[in-house]
């Protein structure tokens, strides 16, 4: 914090896959809101806030210079609490305020009611999945099924059973999706700690909600068109949890005008709301789109650039799905 610097110098991404954006850009709006929380000191005018130096690897960035990223204003119902309140206040109701700020960092306060209905062990995962599917239009229903099925089945798997999982082949897209989710879990750690720990950190430690090999198995099964019953291994209890989590994510995404569809129904011209706004559209801190000067995430070039709060925009592919 004293240096105003953050780094993520490694990732598992396919630079040739045009359908998935880099995790550096997917989670940048979240980081910008955390910068607002930590550095803006409650000011409404963020123009004087110092930029943060980001050393994040992505295609075309040799990491010779940092990206200079400014805080992004966020709206918290009841006003933005101070760090002293978030971190030190033990009065009743403070924990509720911490959750409010955490959801505001992901711009998902409108999903608060749905997330409260979810078992605590899955709340953070659902929050992350809603954010991902709202931000990245090229994620499909098959992807959602794989993410949820592996998380639900993981709860009943022993280490020996996970070790015995055998994969027919490795899909590079599945590897990148798994990496994207795990980076999101580390982002949850950042946000949760900045907000004074409203959620138990153990609930979103990777070993509790994600296993790479199990996810890969569920991804391959989902791509083949396996039923949800097959994905949860004919376990009725797991199926009920699966259906609840899927309903929560889909309802929250629909509220954001994001309909998650099967991959075979997807067409290059059917990108999401932000894609329909044209090449100059991007997401704002209020969750609305407007015309601006944002660039495509693949065209932003190497480091040492100034990033204003709203220059990242939701990604939608115009070239179809990768195989």
C-alpha positions as CSV (number, residue, x, y, z in Angstrom):
1,X,0.0,0.0,0.0
2,X,2.8,2.4,0.8
3,X,4.4,1.9,-2.6
4,X,1.1,1.9,-4.5
5,X,2.2,-1.2,-6.4
6,X,0.7,-4.6,-7.2
7,X,1.9,-7.5,-9.3
8,X,0.8,-10.7,-11.0
9,X,3.7,-11.8,-13.2
10,X,2.5,-15.2,-14.2
11,X,-0.7,-16.7,-15.6
12,X,-2.0,-19.7,-17.7
13,X,-3.5,-18.1,-20.8
14,X,-3.6,-18.8,-24.5
15,X,-2.6,-15.6,-26.3
16,X,-4.1,-16.9,-29.5
17,X,-7.5,-17.6,-28.0
18,X,-9.6,-14.5,-29.0
19,X,-12.7,-15.7,-27.1
20,X,-11.4,-15.2,-23.6
21,X,-9.9,-12.0,-22.2
22,X,-6.9,-12.0,-19.9
23,X,-7.5,-12.2,-16.2
24,X,-5.5,-8.9,-15.9
25,X,-8.4,-7.1,-17.6
26,X,-11.3,-9.1,-16.3
27,X,-10.6,-8.2,-12.7
28,X,-9.2,-4.8,-13.2
29,X,-12.5,-3.0,-12.3
30,X,-12.5,-4.9,-9.0
31,X,-9.0,-3.9,-8.2
32,X,-9.8,-0.2,-9.1
33,X,-12.6,-0.2,-6.6
34,X,-10.3,-1.7,-3.9
35,X,-7.9,1.2,-4.7
36,X,-10.8,3.6,-4.2
37,X,-11.5,2.0,-0.8
38,X,-7.9,2.0,0.3
39,X,-6.5,5.2,-1.2
40,X,-9.3,7.6,-1.9
41,X,-10.1,8.3,1.8
42,X,-13.8,8.8,1.0
43,X,-13.3,11.5,-1.5
44,X,-15.9,11.9,-4.3
45,X,-13.3,13.4,-6.6
46,X,-10.8,10.8,-7.5
47,X,-8.8,12.9,-10.0
48,X,-6.2,13.7,-7.3
49,X,-5.9,10.1,-6.2
50,X,-2.5,8.6,-7.0
51,X,-2.4,5.9,-9.7
52,X,-1.4,2.4,-8.7
53,X,1.4,0.7,-10.5
54,X,0.2,-2.7,-11.9
55,X,2.6,-5.3,-13.1
56,X,0.2,-7.7,-14.6
57,X,1.2,-10.1,-17.4
58,X,-0.9,-10.4,-20.5
59,X,-0.3,-10.9,-24.2
60,X,1.9,-8.2,-25.6
61,X,3.1,-6.9,-22.2
62,X,6.8,-7.5,-21.6
63,X,6.5,-6.0,-18.1
64,X,9.2,-3.4,-18.7
65,X,6.9,-0.7,-17.3
66,X,3.9,-0.8,-15.0
67,X,0.4,0.1,-16.1
68,X,-0.7,3.2,-14.1
69,X,-4.3,2.5,-13.0
70,X,-6.4,5.0,-11.1
71,X,-9.2,4.2,-8.5
72,X,-12.7,3.6,-9.7
73,X,-15.6,5.3,-7.8
74,X,-18.1,2.9,-6.4
75,X,-21.5,3.3,-4.8
76,X,-22.2,1.8,-1.4
77,X,-25.8,2.1,0.1
78,X,-25.6,4.4,3.1
79,X,-22.3,5.9,2.0
80,X,-18.8,4.7,2.0
81,X,-17.6,3.7,5.5
82,X,-14.0,4.6,6.6
83,X,-11.3,2.0,6.9
84,X,-11.4,2.5,10.6
85,X,-15.0,1.5,10.7
86,X,-14.5,-1.5,8.4
87,X,-11.4,-2.9,10.1
88,X,-11.9,-1.9,13.8
89,X,-15.5,-1.3,14.5
90,X,-17.2,-4.2,16.4
91,X,-20.6,-2.6,16.8
92,X,-23.7,-4.6,15.7
93,X,-24.4,-4.0,12.0
94,X,-20.8,-3.5,11.0
95,X,-20.6,-6.9,9.5
96,X,-23.5,-6.1,7.3
97,X,-21.7,-2.9,6.1
98,X,-18.6,-5.0,5.3
99,X,-20.6,-7.3,3.1
100,X,-22.2,-4.3,1.4
101,X,-18.8,-2.9,0.5
102,X,-17.5,-6.3,-0.7
103,X,-20.4,-6.6,-3.1
104,X,-19.9,-3.0,-4.2
105,X,-16.3,-3.9,-5.1
106,X,-17.7,-6.5,-7.6
107,X,-20.6,-4.1,-8.6
108,X,-23.0,-6.8,-7.4
109,X,-24.9,-5.2,-4.6
110,X,-28.2,-5.9,-6.5
111,X,-27.5,-9.7,-6.0
112,X,-27.2,-9.4,-2.2
113,X,-30.6,-11.1,-1.5
114,X,-29.8,-14.1,-3.8
115,X,-26.4,-14.6,-2.3
116,X,-27.7,-14.5,1.3
117,X,-29.9,-17.5,0.4
118,X,-26.9,-19.6,-0.6
119,X,-25.0,-21.8,1.9
120,X,-22.0,-19.9,3.3
121,X,-19.6,-22.3,1.7
122,X,-20.8,-21.3,-1.8
123,X,-21.5,-17.6,-1.3
124,X,-18.1,-16.4,-2.4
125,X,-18.0,-18.8,-5.4
126,X,-21.5,-17.6,-6.6
127,X,-20.4,-14.0,-6.2
128,X,-17.3,-14.7,-8.4
129,X,-19.3,-16.7,-11.0
130,X,-21.9,-13.9,-11.3
131,X,-19.1,-11.3,-11.8
132,X,-17.3,-13.5,-14.4
133,X,-20.4,-14.3,-16.5
134,X,-21.6,-10.7,-16.5
135,X,-18.1,-9.4,-17.5
136,X,-17.3,-12.1,-20.2
137,X,-20.0,-12.7,-22.8
138,X,-18.2,-15.6,-24.3
139,X,-18.8,-17.9,-21.3
140,X,-21.6,-20.4,-22.0
141,X,-24.1,-22.5,-20.0
142,X,-21.8,-25.5,-20.4
143,X,-19.0,-23.5,-18.7
144,X,-21.3,-22.6,-15.8
145,X,-22.4,-26.2,-15.4
146,X,-18.7,-27.3,-15.2
147,X,-17.8,-24.7,-12.7
148,X,-20.7,-25.5,-10.4
149,X,-20.6,-29.3,-10.8
150,X,-16.9,-29.5,-9.8
151,X,-17.5,-27.3,-6.8
152,X,-20.5,-29.3,-5.6
153,X,-18.8,-32.7,-6.2
154,X,-15.6,-31.6,-4.6
155,X,-17.3,-31.4,-1.2
156,X,-17.7,-35.2,-1.3
157,X,-14.4,-36.2,-2.8
158,X,-11.4,-37.6,-0.9
159,X,-7.9,-36.9,-1.9
160,X,-7.6,-40.4,-3.2
161,X,-10.7,-40.1,-5.3
162,X,-9.4,-36.8,-6.8
163,X,-6.1,-38.5,-7.6
164,X,-7.9,-41.3,-9.5
165,X,-9.7,-38.9,-11.8
166,X,-8.6,-39.8,-15.4
167,X,-8.9,-37.3,-18.3
168,X,-9.4,-38.4,-21.9
169,X,-7.4,-35.3,-23.1
170,X,-6.4,-31.8,-22.1
171,X,-8.4,-28.9,-23.4
172,X,-6.5,-25.6,-23.4
173,X,-9.7,-23.6,-23.0
174,X,-10.5,-25.6,-19.8
175,X,-7.1,-24.8,-18.5
176,X,-7.5,-21.1,-19.1
177,X,-11.0,-21.1,-17.5
178,X,-9.7,-22.8,-14.4
179,X,-6.8,-20.3,-14.2
180,X,-9.4,-17.5,-14.6
181,X,-11.4,-18.8,-11.7
182,X,-8.4,-19.3,-9.4
183,X,-7.2,-15.7,-10.1
184,X,-10.7,-14.7,-9.1
185,X,-10.4,-16.5,-5.8
186,X,-7.2,-14.6,-5.1
187,X,-9.1,-11.4,-6.0
188,X,-11.7,-12.4,-3.4
189,X,-8.9,-12.7,-0.8
190,X,-7.8,-9.1,-1.6
191,X,-11.3,-7.7,-1.5
192,X,-12.4,-9.6,1.6
193,X,-9.3,-8.4,3.6
194,X,-9.7,-4.8,2.4
195,X,-13.3,-4.9,3.6
196,X,-12.5,-6.2,7.1
197,X,-13.2,-9.9,6.5
198,X,-17.0,-10.1,6.1
199,X,-16.7,-13.6,4.8
200,X,-14.6,-16.5,6.1
201,X,-11.4,-16.8,4.1
202,X,-11.5,-20.6,4.3
203,X,-14.7,-20.6,2.2
204,X,-12.9,-19.5,-0.9
205,X,-9.5,-21.1,-0.5
206,X,-8.9,-23.0,-3.8
207,X,-8.7,-26.4,-2.1
208,X,-12.2,-26.0,-0.7
209,X,-14.0,-24.8,-3.9
210,X,-11.8,-25.8,-6.9
211,X,-9.8,-28.8,-8.1
212,X,-8.3,-28.4,-11.5
213,X,-8.5,-32.0,-12.6
214,X,-12.0,-32.4,-11.4
215,X,-13.0,-29.2,-13.2
216,X,-11.4,-30.5,-16.4
217,X,-13.4,-33.7,-16.1
218,X,-16.7,-31.8,-15.6
219,X,-15.8,-29.4,-18.4
220,X,-15.2,-32.3,-20.9
221,X,-18.5,-34.0,-19.8
222,X,-20.4,-30.7,-20.1
223,X,-19.0,-30.2,-23.6
224,X,-20.2,-33.6,-24.6
225,X,-23.7,-32.7,-23.6
226,X,-23.9,-34.8,-20.4
227,X,-27.0,-34.2,-18.3
228,X,-26.9,-32.3,-15.0
229,X,-27.6,-35.6,-13.2
230,X,-24.6,-37.2,-14.8
231,X,-22.4,-34.2,-14.0
232,X,-23.2,-34.6,-10.3
233,X,-22.8,-38.3,-10.5
234,X,-26.5,-39.2,-9.9
235,X,-26.3,-37.8,-6.3
236,X,-29.7,-36.3,-5.4
237,X,-28.2,-34.0,-2.7
238,X,-25.6,-32.7,-5.0
239,X,-28.2,-32.2,-7.7
240,X,-30.3,-30.0,-5.4
241,X,-27.3,-27.9,-4.5
242,X,-26.3,-27.7,-8.2
243,X,-29.8,-26.4,-9.2
244,X,-29.9,-23.9,-6.4
245,X,-26.5,-22.4,-7.3
246,X,-27.3,-22.3,-11.0
247,X,-30.6,-20.6,-10.3
248,X,-28.8,-17.9,-8.2
249,X,-26.2,-17.2,-10.8
250,X,-28.6,-17.1,-13.8
251,X,-31.1,-14.9,-12.0
252,X,-28.4,-12.4,-11.0
253,X,-27.0,-12.3,-14.6
254,X,-30.5,-11.8,-16.0
255,X,-30.9,-8.7,-13.8
256,X,-27.7,-7.4,-15.5
257,X,-29.2,-8.2,-19.0
258,X,-26.9,-11.2,-19.4
259,X,-28.6,-14.3,-20.6
260,X,-26.4,-17.4,-20.3
261,X,-27.0,-19.7,-23.3
262,X,-25.8,-23.1,-24.6
263,X,-22.8,-22.8,-26.8
264,X,-24.6,-24.2,-29.8
265,X,-27.1,-21.3,-29.6
266,X,-24.3,-18.8,-29.6
267,X,-23.7,-16.9,-32.8
268,X,-20.9,-14.3,-33.5
269,X,-23.5,-11.5,-33.8
270,X,-25.2,-12.5,-30.5
271,X,-22.7,-10.9,-28.1
272,X,-24.0,-9.4,-24.9
273,X,-25.3,-6.0,-24.0
274,X,-21.9,-4.4,-24.0
275,X,-20.9,-5.9,-27.4
276,X,-24.1,-4.5,-29.0
277,X,-23.1,-1.0,-27.9
278,X,-20.3,-1.0,-30.5
279,X,-16.5,-0.7,-30.3
280,X,-16.5,2.3,-28.0
281,X,-18.7,0.9,-25.3
282,X,-17.5,-0.1,-21.8
283,X,-18.8,-0.8,-18.4
284,X,-19.1,2.0,-15.9
285,X,-19.0,1.8,-12.1
286,X,-22.8,2.0,-12.0
287,X,-23.1,-1.1,-14.2
288,X,-24.4,0.8,-17.2
289,X,-22.8,1.2,-20.6
290,X,-21.9,4.4,-22.4
291,X,-19.9,5.4,-25.4
292,X,-16.2,6.2,-24.7
293,X,-12.7,5.8,-25.8
294,X,-12.0,2.3,-24.4
295,X,-9.9,0.0,-26.5
296,X,-10.3,-3.7,-27.1
297,X,-8.3,-5.6,-24.4
298,X,-6.1,-7.2,-27.1
299,X,-5.1,-3.8,-28.5
300,X,-4.0,-2.0,-25.4
301,X,-0.3,-2.7,-25.9
302,X,2.5,-3.0,-23.4
303,X,2.9,-1.3,-20.1
304,X,3.5,2.3,-18.9
305,X,0.0,3.6,-19.7
306,X,-2.4,5.7,-17.7
307,X,-5.7,4.0,-17.1
308,X,-8.7,6.1,-16.3
309,X,-11.4,4.4,-14.2
310,X,-13.7,3.3,-17.0
311,X,-11.4,2.4,-19.8
312,X,-11.9,-1.4,-19.4
313,X,-15.0,-2.7,-21.1
314,X,-16.9,-5.9,-21.0
315,X,-15.4,-8.4,-23.5
316,X,-17.4,-10.0,-26.3
317,X,-16.0,-12.0,-29.1
318,X,-16.7,-11.3,-32.8
319,X,-14.7,-14.2,-34.1
320,X,-16.6,-17.1,-32.6
321,X,-15.7,-19.8,-30.1
322,X,-12.3,-21.4,-29.8
323,X,-11.9,-25.1,-29.8
